């Protein structure tokens, strides 16, 4: 999933900060619970769960990021 974000165009990457959490530690487990995710992989944008159980296409991910960063 992180690769999908890392492969985004530079203009999009410049607009975001992204983090990957591991479910092998407390911080990752807490983030998973806060996002109300039920399965992996999952992507939340500005705290809102947007993609769950799938890796979005670059176009879908770019559109979702633009929607949240242009609000």
Secondary structure, DSSP 8 states (H G I E B T S, - for coil): -HHHHHTS-HHHHTT-------TTSHHHHHHHHHTT--SSSEEEETTEEEEESS---HHHHHHHHHHHH--
